[in-house]
Amino acid sequence: MCSLLFVMGCDGEDCEVCKPCKECEKCEKCETCEECEKCEKCEVCPEKPEPGNIQVGDTLPNFSVKLNNGELINRKSLEKKVSITLLFSVTCPDCKRLFPSIEKIYNEYKDNDKFVLLTISREEGEDMVGKFMKDNNYTFPYSPQETRDVYSLFAPSIVPRVYISNWDCIVQEMYIDDPIATYEELKSQIDDLLEILCCKL
């Protein structure tokens, strides 16, 4: 929780006593919360939103990301399709164990216009993620995210996180790190959902 200690007599207008923080830096005199997004003249200390906790049966959160190939993906673009959303870190051992299965899934379904594979990094930018993908010959598209902003829409902690969702963006299956998803499990879930989707069209 963000908290704000007001200095007695501070009117918040160019106050010479508390020197309002404008760039989320701690105000030396009034001790404005170090983690707030912005302190407006020592009057408002916004709280950061609680992280999401998406589970089976939940709808995917509203999000928008840009992939390394330039494509823009948001929740709406996943509608009427079967999708896998992977949240990962290239320094995570379990993620590294999962990547070969993800690569295999990508190669098998990349030409199916009713399936989308979306992978999103957690606090790792293009320099780190791009180098890892190149060094390991992975070709599946990814969205490098230098912050936790997108990740936090889905979960408070833990990678990898795999969400398999239907055409209404409702999560049908979820895998984390114990145990990690296998290729066979992912393929089975995808095929089952694609079969149902084909019957609905």
Order of alpha helices (4+ residues) and beta strands (2+ residues): beta-beta-beta-alpha-beta-alpha-alpha-beta-beta-alpha
